[in-house]
Amino acid sequence: MEKIKLTEYSHGAGCGCKISPAILESILKINQGKEKSYPNLLVGNSSKDDAAAYDLGNGTAVLSTTDFFMPIVDDPYTFGRIAATNALSDIYAMGGKPLMAIAILGWPVNVLSPEIAGEVIEGGRSVCEEAGIPLAGGHSIDSPEPIFGLAVTGLVDNSMLKQNNKAEADCEIFLTKPLGIGILTTAQKRKKIEEGHIEPAIEAMTTLNKIGSEISQLKDVVALTDITGFGLLGHLGEVCEGSDISAVIEFEKVPLLPNTKKYLEMDCVPGGTRNNFKSYGHTISEMTEEQKLILCDAQTSGGLLAIVRKEGVEEFLKTTEREGLELKPIGYTCSRNDKLITVR
């Protein structure tokens, strides 16, 4: 099979392809207030959450989500793995467990062979198997650029359902994966990456956020979301806005992938990162350029952001340590003030 580089066939990469928060807000406003009321719909368009939740009436809710994007790495199999891991993350971010997935495939059939598309799907299937679920079907179209992702169905006990608009003041903030994915993958796309430097990013992007199903059982974990294309500040901002609180991020405590700052100095910044800042920068305190480009960095298949009451931090850390994570708080929440987020 021919050796190809998938990133050469798309204008964007991974979750950096997302429509900017400001433009998305304008799109959604068109239908604002037009939605019918459905009593069993626990989570829908009224909040900017990771998945929809529908009450089944038996103490559980079905979760539904979809996520797809253009290649963020050159290898087809790895691209499939990353896209699938990213899509499954929304279910874990709601505290649920996935049940099954169906594939979404867009493929430039006159440019790239069907065999390469098959590798992408096989990568997605391997992650579904790791999550213990079937890749049960899908839909495909002929498209100008390669696209892959999943629509995922999950299940959650209503008592364990976690939302991004239920955070409280006076809590600690934790992040389960380091930042820097957007910067490192941009370095790869621009052919500036050194040998061995992209592997930590790939490992992070292909690590399932299964920990969400564990920490959702803790009553003092009051809110969860995952960090993807809007960057840490964008997704934390959604938490703060929806919960009517503010937050403080201590920049030096935010974990970074190896060599993130090296490639930042080489201006390997995804376009999505600057679009992120344009969209919500007015809600953030003054930052250095370095802080802005790291904290707004468009992540793909990033970690979970957990808001934990102080009295529950010890139990939270015991749970995450059992899963092999060594976490430290990166900031805290506070009462609402004139800025959604202050960076120190």
Secondary structure by P-SEA (a helix, b strand, c coil): ccccccccccccccccccccaaaaaaaaacccccbbbbccccccccccccbbbbbccccbbbbbbccccccccccaaaaaaaaaaaaaaaaaaaccccccbbbbbbbccccccaaaaaaaaaaaaaaaaaacccccccccccccbbbbbbbcccccccccccccccccccbbbbbcccccaaaaaaaaaacccccccaaaaaaaaacccccccccccccccccccccccccaaaaaaaaaaaacccccccccccccccaaaaaaaaccccaaaaaaaaacccccccccaaaaaaaaccccbbbbbbbbcccaaaaaaaaaaaaccccccccccccccccccccc
